[in-house]
Amino acid sequence: MNAIQSFIQYLSSIDRSHETITGYRKDLIFFTRFLEAKYNVEPYIDEITANDIEEYLTYLKEKRNYAPASRGRNLHTLRSFFTYAYNKELVSRNVALSVEKIKVQQKERTYLTEEEVELLICMIDHRLIRLVVIVLYMTGMRISECLNLTIDNVDLKNRVIHIVAGKGNKDRLIPISNRLIPLLEDYIRYQRPETESPLFFCTKKTGMLSPVYVNRVITQAVNKLGWKKKVTAHILRHSFASQLVKKDVNLVQIQKLLGHSSLNVTSIYTHTDLEQLSEAINTL
């Protein structure tokens, strides 16, 4: 549909992030293919019904085994697309608004304790990825933000990391802790290979690191430790936030460090474990 291309161009014009635009495009193309298979013809946007969307969401659930959160994301994409189409008078009404929102059970985020993080770091043999894991845990950066850092983004003199065009295309500053400064200085002076790559974390061979590779090394370390829980680079971001909450850091400050647009998103990190509940009971 030409409407999809127009919508994608619109998202670019309002400075949506590359990741957001890519996700929307993927969702809409997949939806279009579903309709083409259903009707054996390329669909016209003004002929799509709420029933088509409901059948698509059922297909994602029953045939593709999509979790509620993933189906909810697809519905959000379709609502945004049809809102655009309605505003541009490509359709007479936004049929996606007639589709009931998908209920997503809010799960408490998995995170590591300080002791677990130390064990994980010690178990990683790869020197560069070990440093990346430390940085992820001590800054709360997303893996994409960390691996996209350039030399210019890391200001060791002023002790600050500048995130450029993070999620939502937002910039933010993250102070570098006293514990992390000497590790980064040592990396720049003695470990970083001579390369033309502008990236801060890089290898001599490729000039970069991939998120897939980082997560693979983390998984190998987790397996060596014999842990059953799934640990990824993103879990380190959860761990960063959870430990700050546990140390009574103001939630607004945590929100700014994480780059969340809403305080409601940050509030999911206010975990209550059995130890904390026991301490609360014992105050009586």
C-alpha positions as CSV (number, residue, x, y, z in Angstrom):
1,M,0.0,0.0,0.0
2,N,1.2,3.5,-0.9
3,A,-0.2,4.7,2.4
4,I,2.4,2.7,4.3
5,Q,5.2,4.4,2.5
6,S,3.6,7.8,3.1
7,F,3.3,7.0,6.8
8,I,6.9,5.9,7.0
9,Q,8.0,9.2,5.4
10,Y,5.8,11.0,7.9
11,L,7.4,9.3,10.9
12,S,10.8,10.3,9.5
13,S,9.7,13.9,9.1
14,I,8.7,14.1,12.8
15,D,12.1,12.7,13.8
16,R,11.0,9.3,15.1
17,S,14.0,7.1,15.8
18,H,15.4,4.7,13.2
19,E,14.4,1.7,15.5
20,T,10.8,3.0,15.8
21,I,10.4,3.5,12.1
22,T,11.9,0.1,11.3
23,G,9.6,-1.6,13.8
24,Y,6.5,0.2,12.4
25,R,7.4,-0.7,8.8
26,K,8.0,-4.4,9.7
27,D,4.6,-4.6,11.5
28,L,2.7,-3.0,8.7
29,I,4.3,-5.1,6.0
30,F,3.5,-8.3,7.9
31,F,-0.1,-7.1,8.4
32,T,-0.3,-6.4,4.6
33,R,1.0,-9.9,3.8
34,F,-1.7,-11.4,6.1
35,L,-4.4,-9.5,4.2
36,E,-3.0,-10.5,0.8
37,A,-3.1,-14.2,1.9
38,K,-6.6,-13.8,3.2
39,Y,-8.1,-12.1,0.2
40,N,-5.7,-13.2,-2.5
41,V,-5.2,-9.6,-3.6
42,E,-3.4,-6.5,-2.4
43,P,-5.7,-4.7,0.0
44,Y,-7.0,-1.1,-0.3
45,I,-6.7,0.8,2.9
46,D,-10.3,2.0,2.9
47,E,-11.5,-1.6,2.6
48,I,-9.8,-2.8,5.8
49,T,-12.2,-3.5,8.6
50,A,-11.9,-3.8,12.4
51,N,-12.7,-7.5,11.9
52,D,-9.6,-7.8,9.7
53,I,-7.4,-6.4,12.5
54,E,-9.0,-8.7,15.1
55,E,-8.5,-11.8,12.9
56,Y,-4.8,-10.7,12.4
57,L,-4.3,-10.4,16.1
58,T,-5.9,-13.8,16.6
59,Y,-3.5,-15.2,13.9
60,L,-0.5,-13.7,15.8
61,K,-1.7,-15.4,18.9
62,E,-2.7,-18.8,17.7
63,K,-0.4,-19.3,14.6
64,R,2.7,-17.2,15.5
65,N,2.5,-17.7,19.3
66,Y,3.0,-13.9,19.9
67,A,3.0,-12.9,23.5
68,P,0.3,-10.3,24.6
69,A,2.9,-7.5,24.7
70,S,4.0,-8.3,21.1
71,R,0.3,-8.3,19.9
72,G,-0.3,-5.1,21.8
73,R,2.7,-3.5,20.0
74,N,1.2,-4.5,16.7
75,L,-2.2,-3.0,17.6
76,H,-0.4,0.2,18.6
77,T,1.3,0.3,15.2
78,L,-2.0,-0.2,13.4
79,R,-3.7,2.5,15.5
80,S,-1.0,5.0,14.7
81,F,-1.1,4.1,11.0
82,F,-4.9,4.5,10.8
83,T,-4.8,7.7,12.8
84,Y,-2.4,9.1,10.2
85,A,-4.6,7.8,7.4
86,Y,-7.7,9.3,9.0
87,N,-6.0,12.7,9.5
88,K,-4.9,12.6,5.8
89,E,-8.4,11.7,4.8
90,L,-7.3,8.4,3.3
91,V,-10.1,6.6,5.3
92,S,-13.4,7.8,6.6
93,R,-12.8,6.5,10.1
94,N,-10.0,4.9,12.2
95,V,-11.2,1.3,12.3
96,A,-8.3,0.3,14.6
97,L,-9.9,2.3,17.4
98,S,-12.8,-0.2,17.4
99,V,-10.4,-3.0,18.3
100,E,-10.2,-3.7,22.1
101,K,-6.8,-3.2,23.6
102,I,-4.9,-6.3,24.5
103,K,-4.5,-6.8,28.3
104,V,-0.8,-7.3,29.2
105,Q,0.0,-8.7,32.6
106,Q,2.6,-6.5,34.1
107,K,5.5,-8.8,35.0
108,E,8.1,-7.7,37.6
109,R,11.4,-7.3,35.7
110,T,14.2,-9.8,36.2
111,Y,17.3,-8.3,37.6
112,L,20.6,-9.3,39.2
113,T,21.8,-8.5,42.7
114,E,25.2,-6.8,43.1
115,E,26.7,-10.1,44.1
116,E,25.4,-11.8,40.9
117,V,26.7,-9.0,38.7
118,E,30.2,-9.5,40.3
119,L,30.0,-13.3,39.6
120,L,28.9,-12.7,36.0
121,I,31.7,-10.2,35.4
122,C,34.3,-12.6,36.8
123,M,33.1,-15.4,34.6
124,I,33.4,-13.5,31.3
125,D,36.7,-14.3,29.6
126,H,36.4,-11.8,26.8
127,R,38.2,-8.7,28.1
128,L,36.4,-6.1,25.9
129,I,32.9,-7.6,26.5
130,R,33.7,-7.8,30.2
131,L,34.2,-4.0,30.2
132,V,31.0,-3.5,28.2
133,V,29.1,-5.5,30.8
134,I,30.5,-3.4,33.6
135,V,29.6,-0.2,31.7
136,L,26.1,-1.4,31.0
137,Y,25.5,-2.2,34.7
138,M,27.1,1.1,35.9
139,T,25.3,3.4,33.5
140,G,22.0,1.8,32.7
141,M,22.5,2.3,28.9
142,R,20.6,0.2,26.4
143,I,23.0,-2.2,24.5
144,S,22.4,-0.3,21.3
145,E,23.3,3.0,23.0
146,C,26.4,1.5,24.4
147,L,27.7,0.0,21.2
148,N,26.9,3.1,19.2
149,L,29.0,5.3,21.4
150,T,31.8,7.2,19.6
151,I,35.0,8.4,21.0
152,D,33.5,11.9,21.1
153,N,30.5,10.8,23.0
154,V,32.6,9.7,26.0
155,D,34.0,12.7,27.8
156,L,36.4,11.3,30.4
157,K,37.7,14.8,31.3
158,N,34.2,16.0,32.3
159,R,33.2,12.5,33.4
160,V,30.0,12.3,31.3
161,I,28.6,10.1,28.5
162,H,26.5,11.8,25.8
163,I,23.8,9.6,24.4
164,V,22.9,10.9,20.9
165,A,19.5,9.9,19.5
166,G,18.6,7.2,22.0
167,K,15.2,5.6,22.0
168,G,12.6,8.1,20.9
169,N,15.4,10.0,19.2
170,K,16.2,11.7,22.5
171,D,19.7,12.9,23.7
172,R,20.7,12.6,27.3
173,L,23.8,12.9,29.6
174,I,24.9,10.1,31.9
175,P,27.6,10.9,34.5
176,I,30.5,8.5,34.7
177,S,31.0,7.1,38.2
178,N,34.2,7.3,40.2
179,R,34.6,3.5,39.9
180,L,34.1,3.4,36.2
181,I,36.5,6.3,35.2
182,P,39.8,4.4,35.7
183,L,38.5,1.4,33.8
184,L,37.6,3.5,30.8
185,E,40.9,5.5,31.0
186,D,42.8,2.2,31.0
187,Y,40.8,0.9,28.0
188,I,41.5,4.1,26.0
189,R,45.3,4.2,26.8
190,Y,46.2,0.5,26.7
191,Q,43.4,-1.7,25.3
192,R,41.5,0.0,22.4
193,P,43.1,-1.1,19.1
194,E,44.4,1.3,16.6
195,T,41.6,1.6,14.1
196,E,39.8,4.1,11.9
197,S,36.5,3.2,13.6
198,P,35.0,6.2,15.4
199,L,33.2,3.8,17.8
200,F,34.3,3.8,21.4
201,F,34.0,0.0,21.9
202,C,35.6,-1.7,18.9
203,T,37.7,-4.6,17.7
204,K,40.7,-4.4,15.4
205,K,39.1,-6.8,12.9
206,T,35.6,-5.2,12.4
207,G,35.9,-1.9,14.2
208,M,32.7,-2.6,16.1
209,L,30.8,-5.0,18.4
210,S,27.4,-6.5,17.7
211,P,24.6,-6.9,20.4
212,V,24.2,-10.5,19.3
213,Y,27.9,-11.2,20.1
214,V,27.7,-9.5,23.5
215,N,24.6,-11.4,24.5
216,R,26.2,-14.7,23.3
217,V,29.2,-14.2,25.6
218,I,26.9,-13.3,28.5
219,T,24.9,-16.4,27.9
220,Q,28.1,-18.5,27.9
221,A,29.1,-17.0,31.2
222,V,25.6,-17.7,32.7
223,N,25.8,-21.3,31.6
224,K,29.2,-21.7,33.2
225,L,27.7,-20.3,36.5
226,G,24.9,-22.9,36.2
227,W,22.2,-20.3,36.5
228,K,18.7,-21.2,35.2
229,K,17.6,-17.6,34.7
230,K,17.9,-15.9,31.3
231,V,20.4,-13.0,31.4
232,T,20.9,-10.6,28.6
233,A,22.5,-7.2,28.2
234,H,19.1,-5.6,28.8
235,I,18.9,-7.4,32.2
236,L,21.9,-5.3,33.2
237,R,19.9,-2.2,32.6
238,H,17.1,-3.5,34.8
239,S,19.7,-4.4,37.4
240,F,21.1,-0.8,37.3
241,A,17.7,0.7,37.9
242,S,16.7,-1.9,40.5
243,Q,19.9,-1.3,42.6
244,L,19.4,2.5,42.5
245,V,15.8,2.0,43.7
246,K,17.0,-0.3,46.5
247,K,19.5,2.4,47.5
248,D,16.6,5.0,47.7
249,V,17.7,7.1,44.7
250,N,14.9,9.4,43.7
251,L,12.7,7.9,41.0
252,V,12.8,11.1,38.9
253,Q,16.7,10.9,38.8
254,I,16.5,7.3,37.7
255,Q,14.0,8.2,35.0
256,K,16.5,10.8,33.6
257,L,19.4,8.3,33.7
258,L,17.4,5.7,31.9
259,G,16.0,8.1,29.3
260,H,12.4,7.2,30.0
261,S,9.7,9.6,28.7
262,S,7.3,8.6,31.5
263,L,7.7,8.1,35.2
264,N,5.2,5.2,35.0
265,V,7.7,3.2,32.9
266,T,10.5,3.8,35.5
267,S,8.2,2.8,38.4
268,I,8.2,-0.9,37.2
269,Y,11.7,-1.1,38.9
270,T,10.3,-0.6,42.4
271,H,10.7,-4.3,43.2
272,T,9.7,-5.8,46.5
273,D,11.5,-9.0,47.4
274,L,11.0,-11.2,50.4
275,E,14.1,-9.7,52.2
276,Q,12.7,-6.2,51.9
277,L,9.3,-7.3,53.0
278,S,10.8,-9.0,56.1
279,E,12.7,-5.8,56.9
280,A,9.4,-3.8,56.6
281,I,7.6,-6.2,58.9
282,N,10.4,-6.1,61.5
283,T,10.1,-2.3,61.8
284,L,6.8,-2.8,63.7
